[in-house]
Amino acid sequence: MDVNYELYKVFYYVAVSLSFSEASKQLFISQSAVSQSIKVLEKKLGISLFIRSTKKVQLTPEGETLLRHIEPAVNLIQRGEAQIMESSTLGGGQLRIGASDTICRYYLVPYLQKFHKSYPNVHIKVTNQTSTRCVDLLESGQVDLIVTNFPNSRLPSRMTTIPIYQFQDVFIANRAYFSQLTDRKIHLKELLEHPILMLDRKSTTSEFLHNLFQQHQLDLVPEIELGSNDLLIDLANIGLGIAFVPDYCIENSQNLFQVQIAEDLPTRQLVIAHNAHLPVPQAAKEFLLQFGQAASK
């Protein structure tokens, strides 16, 4: 089927923004031109791509399927354009990274600062998502690199992973509310007698902790599940429960202490991952050099 790429490009911008007017602004064409392009594409494909109403625009199931295929293609073209513009130098270009809020705040900031100081003309774009969602960003070509917790069950074998940091997960609690736990080691089974605060099920940390309890034939039912380690620490600080968080995001606090666990808790890693089957932009290569590693050529 002979369909002009520009039609797919218009579809992509409408599908991502779910707005004809926003797509027209991003494409620098009129809204009527956007609407006409979508009508032409729908006619050529013989399907409806959008459900239009006075209040909002939604993708049809067929539109959602098309977007899943178009999005990586558009991102791949944009990646190629950016690499050509870089011309093997870093007088410009873009560095696109995906990482969770916690990893960005407690680990990545110094590296981003150093890179920006060395290459001030490179535009740095950081997309915050959970470690599992970051894999989707990498697969669709929306980012060049991701920094993620590892193990990560969503990372396919075609992704190259570079270990950059090893850390330990810990249980923390307020001394005043959990004083009976301060001077001894407790087993995971006893830990379940207390309210557990942890990240939600969509996170690699939650998957890791549930697997750990299952290995000891224990059923973990958390009291509170949240999407932020910072909030977990805040709630632990006021005595709502025992929070499970990475050790690198714990700052000094007189109120909090680390609950000693009798069982061995495996260490985890932070890794940088990129798609081994796609060329790595020059900016991403230079960023990787900060970790003593170079991207695969």
C-alpha positions as CSV (number, residue, x, y, z in Angstrom):
1,M,0.0,0.0,0.0
2,D,1.4,3.4,-1.1
3,V,0.8,5.8,1.8
4,N,2.8,9.1,2.0
5,Y,5.0,9.2,5.1
6,E,3.7,12.7,6.0
7,L,0.2,11.2,6.6
8,Y,1.7,8.8,9.1
9,K,3.6,11.6,10.7
10,V,0.4,13.7,11.1
11,F,-1.3,10.6,12.6
12,Y,1.6,10.1,15.1
13,Y,1.4,13.7,16.4
14,V,-2.4,13.5,16.8
15,A,-2.3,10.1,18.4
16,V,0.3,11.1,20.9
17,S,-1.3,14.4,21.9
18,L,-4.9,13.3,21.3
19,S,-5.5,16.8,20.0
20,F,-5.8,18.1,16.4
21,S,-5.0,21.6,17.5
22,E,-1.9,20.6,19.4
23,A,-0.7,18.5,16.5
24,S,-1.1,21.4,14.2
25,K,1.1,23.6,16.4
26,Q,3.8,20.9,16.6
27,L,3.7,20.3,12.8
28,F,3.4,24.1,11.9
29,I,0.4,23.4,9.7
30,S,-3.2,24.4,10.0
31,Q,-5.7,22.4,12.0
32,S,-7.8,21.9,8.9
33,A,-4.7,20.4,7.1
34,V,-4.3,18.0,10.1
35,S,-7.9,17.0,9.9
36,Q,-7.8,16.5,6.1
37,S,-4.6,14.4,6.4
38,I,-6.2,12.1,8.9
39,K,-9.3,11.7,6.7
40,V,-7.1,10.8,3.7
41,L,-5.2,8.2,5.8
42,E,-8.4,6.7,7.1
43,K,-9.7,6.4,3.6
44,K,-6.5,4.8,2.3
45,L,-6.5,2.3,5.1
46,G,-10.2,1.7,5.1
47,I,-10.6,2.2,8.9
48,S,-11.4,4.8,11.5
49,L,-8.4,5.8,13.5
50,F,-10.0,8.2,16.0
51,I,-13.2,8.6,17.9
52,R,-14.0,12.3,17.7
53,S,-16.3,14.2,20.0
54,T,-16.8,17.8,21.0
55,K,-14.8,17.2,24.3
56,K,-12.0,14.9,23.4
57,V,-10.3,12.7,20.8
58,Q,-9.6,9.0,21.4
59,L,-7.9,6.3,19.4
60,T,-9.9,3.4,18.1
61,P,-8.5,-0.1,18.7
62,E,-7.2,0.0,15.1
63,G,-5.6,3.4,15.8
64,E,-3.9,2.1,19.0
65,T,-2.5,-0.8,16.9
66,L,-1.2,1.5,14.3
67,L,0.4,3.8,16.8
68,R,2.4,0.9,18.3
69,H,4.0,0.4,14.9
70,I,4.3,4.0,13.9
71,E,5.8,5.3,17.1
72,P,9.1,3.3,16.9
73,A,9.5,4.2,13.2
74,V,9.0,8.0,13.8
75,N,11.4,7.9,16.8
76,L,14.0,6.0,14.7
77,I,13.8,8.6,11.9
78,Q,14.2,11.4,14.5
79,R,17.2,9.6,16.0
80,G,18.8,9.4,12.6
81,E,18.2,13.1,11.9
82,A,19.7,14.0,15.3
83,Q,22.8,11.9,14.6
84,I,23.3,13.5,11.2
85,M,23.0,16.9,12.7
86,E,25.6,16.0,15.4
87,S,28.0,15.2,12.6
88,S,30.2,13.2,15.1
89,T,30.6,16.3,17.3
90,L,28.9,17.6,20.4
91,G,28.3,21.1,19.3
92,G,24.6,20.3,19.5
93,G,22.3,17.3,19.5
94,Q,20.3,15.6,22.2
95,L,20.8,13.2,25.0
96,R,17.6,11.3,25.9
97,I,17.5,9.3,29.1
98,G,14.7,7.3,30.9
99,A,14.9,6.7,34.6
100,S,12.7,6.6,37.7
101,D,12.3,9.6,40.0
102,T,14.4,7.9,42.7
103,I,17.3,7.1,40.4
104,C,17.2,10.6,38.9
105,R,17.2,12.3,42.3
106,Y,19.6,10.2,44.3
107,Y,22.0,8.9,41.6
108,L,21.9,10.6,38.2
109,V,21.9,14.3,39.0
110,P,25.8,14.6,39.5
111,Y,26.4,12.8,36.2
112,L,23.9,15.0,34.4
113,Q,25.5,18.1,35.9
114,K,29.0,16.9,34.8
115,F,27.8,16.1,31.3
116,H,26.0,19.5,30.9
117,K,29.1,21.3,32.1
118,S,31.2,19.5,29.5
119,Y,28.7,19.8,26.6
120,P,26.4,22.8,27.3
121,N,25.0,22.8,23.8
122,V,23.6,19.3,24.0
123,H,19.9,19.3,25.0
124,I,19.3,16.8,27.8
125,K,15.9,15.3,28.0
126,V,15.1,13.1,31.0
127,T,11.8,11.1,31.0
128,N,10.7,9.9,34.4
129,Q,8.9,6.5,34.5
130,T,9.1,3.4,36.6
131,S,12.0,1.0,35.7
132,T,9.6,-1.3,33.9
133,R,8.0,1.5,31.9
134,C,11.5,2.8,31.0
135,V,12.0,-0.4,29.0
136,D,8.9,0.5,26.9
137,L,10.5,3.9,26.3
138,L,13.7,2.3,25.1
139,E,12.0,-0.3,22.9
140,S,9.8,2.4,21.2
141,G,12.9,4.6,20.6
142,Q,11.7,7.4,22.7
143,V,15.0,7.4,24.7
144,D,18.6,6.5,23.8
145,L,19.5,5.1,27.2
146,I,17.7,4.0,30.4
147,V,19.1,3.7,33.9
148,T,17.1,1.0,35.7
149,N,17.1,-1.3,38.6
150,F,18.4,-4.8,37.8
151,P,17.1,-7.5,37.7
152,N,14.3,-6.2,35.6
153,S,12.1,-8.9,34.1
154,R,11.0,-6.5,31.3
155,L,14.5,-6.1,29.8
156,P,14.8,-8.3,26.7
157,S,18.1,-10.0,25.8
158,R,18.6,-7.7,22.8
159,M,19.3,-4.8,25.2
160,T,22.9,-4.2,26.3
161,T,23.2,-3.7,30.0
162,I,26.1,-2.0,31.7
163,P,26.3,-2.3,35.5
164,I,27.1,1.0,37.1
165,Y,26.2,0.7,40.8
166,Q,25.5,-2.0,43.4
167,F,23.1,-1.3,46.2
168,Q,21.2,-3.0,49.1
169,D,17.5,-2.7,49.8
170,V,16.7,-2.1,53.5
171,F,13.7,-1.9,55.8
172,I,13.5,1.4,57.8
173,A,11.2,2.4,60.6
174,N,10.6,5.1,63.2
175,R,12.5,4.5,66.5
176,A,9.7,5.7,68.7
177,Y,7.0,3.5,67.1
178,F,9.1,0.4,66.6
179,S,11.6,0.5,69.5
180,Q,11.1,-3.3,70.1
181,L,12.9,-4.0,66.8
182,T,16.0,-1.7,67.3
183,D,18.5,-4.1,69.0
184,R,17.9,-7.4,67.3
185,K,17.6,-9.3,64.1
186,I,14.1,-10.4,63.0
187,H,13.0,-13.0,60.5
188,L,10.8,-12.1,57.5
189,K,7.9,-14.0,59.0
190,E,8.0,-11.8,62.1
191,L,8.3,-8.7,59.9
192,L,4.9,-9.5,58.4
193,E,3.3,-8.9,61.9
194,H,4.0,-5.2,61.2
195,P,2.6,-2.8,58.5
196,I,4.8,-2.9,55.4
197,L,5.2,0.2,53.2
198,M,6.4,-0.4,49.7
199,L,6.3,0.6,46.0
200,D,3.4,-0.5,43.9
201,R,3.2,-3.7,42.0
202,K,4.3,-2.1,38.7
203,S,7.8,-1.5,40.0
204,T,10.9,-3.8,39.8
205,T,11.4,-3.2,43.6
206,S,7.9,-4.6,44.4
207,E,8.5,-7.6,42.1
208,F,11.9,-8.2,43.8
209,L,10.4,-8.1,47.4
210,H,7.4,-10.3,46.6
211,N,9.7,-12.8,45.0
212,L,11.9,-12.7,48.1
213,F,9.0,-13.5,50.4
214,Q,7.7,-16.2,48.1
215,Q,11.2,-17.9,48.2
216,H,10.6,-18.2,52.0
217,Q,7.0,-19.5,51.5
218,L,5.6,-16.3,52.8
219,D,2.7,-14.2,51.5
220,L,3.5,-10.5,51.5
221,V,0.4,-8.2,51.9
222,P,1.6,-4.6,52.2
223,E,-0.2,-2.0,54.3
224,I,0.5,0.8,51.8
225,E,1.7,0.7,48.2
226,L,2.9,4.0,46.6
227,G,4.7,5.2,43.5
228,S,7.4,7.2,45.3
229,N,10.3,6.1,47.6
230,D,10.3,9.6,49.0
231,L,6.7,9.3,50.2
232,L,7.5,5.9,51.7
233,I,10.3,7.4,53.7
234,D,8.0,10.2,54.8
235,L,5.4,7.8,56.0
236,A,8.0,5.6,57.8
237,N,9.2,8.8,59.5
238,I,5.8,9.5,61.0
239,G,5.5,5.9,62.2
240,L,2.9,4.5,59.8
241,G,4.9,1.4,59.1
242,I,8.2,-0.2,58.0
243,A,9.3,1.0,54.6
244,F,11.3,-1.0,52.0
245,V,13.6,1.3,50.1
246,P,17.0,1.3,48.3
247,D,19.9,2.3,50.7
248,Y,21.1,5.0,48.4
249,C,18.0,7.1,48.8
250,I,18.1,7.2,52.6
251,E,19.4,10.5,54.1
252,N,20.4,11.0,57.7
253,S,17.5,11.0,60.1
254,Q,17.4,10.8,63.9
255,N,14.0,9.3,63.8
256,L,14.7,6.4,61.4
257,F,16.7,3.2,61.9
258,Q,17.4,0.2,59.8
259,V,15.5,-3.0,60.8
260,Q,18.0,-5.9,60.9
261,I,16.8,-8.9,59.0
262,A,18.0,-12.4,59.8
263,E,17.7,-13.7,56.3
264,D,20.2,-12.5,53.6
265,L,18.8,-10.0,51.3
266,P,20.4,-10.2,47.8
267,T,22.0,-7.0,46.5
268,R,20.8,-5.4,43.3
269,Q,22.3,-3.2,40.7
270,L,21.7,0.0,38.7
271,V,22.4,-0.6,35.1
272,I,22.4,1.5,31.9
273,A,20.7,-0.2,29.1
274,H,20.5,0.6,25.4
275,N,19.4,-1.2,22.3
276,A,22.3,-3.3,20.9
277,H,20.7,-3.3,17.4
278,L,20.5,0.5,17.0
279,P,23.4,2.9,16.6
280,V,24.1,4.9,19.8
281,P,24.1,8.7,19.3
282,Q,27.4,10.5,20.0
283,A,25.9,12.3,23.0
284,A,24.9,9.0,24.6
285,K,28.4,7.5,23.9
286,E,30.0,10.5,25.7
287,F,27.5,10.1,28.6
288,L,28.4,6.4,29.0
289,L,32.1,7.3,29.2
290,Q,31.4,8.9,32.6
291,F,30.8,5.4,33.9
292,G,34.0,4.0,32.4
293,Q,32.1,2.3,29.6
294,A,31.6,3.0,25.9
295,A,28.5,2.1,23.9
296,S,28.7,-0.8,21.5
297,K,29.5,0.3,18.0
